[in-house]
Amino acid sequence: MFSIEHEFDSTVITLVDEAPGPLQEDVIINSFAECVTIEQFDPRTDKTMTVTLSPEQVRDLAAALDLPEGVYQIRETPT
């Protein structure tokens, strides 16, 4: 399950684990104009861990989800 909320300066997506078995903590994705942050609470350390991605890294991640094993570089085509 997930939710999407539009805030003043970002879009917030929350992913809730509904898988059978041990459940993972919610994942919160904040999409800003200049970056995307991914947050998840770590109960082992009692801290929220954050990863920050550039828009280009998000683009590459989205492309990588549908590609086979290998090394790739996305190039912009001139218009």
Order of alpha helices (4+ residues) and beta strands (2+ residues): beta-beta-beta-beta-beta-alpha
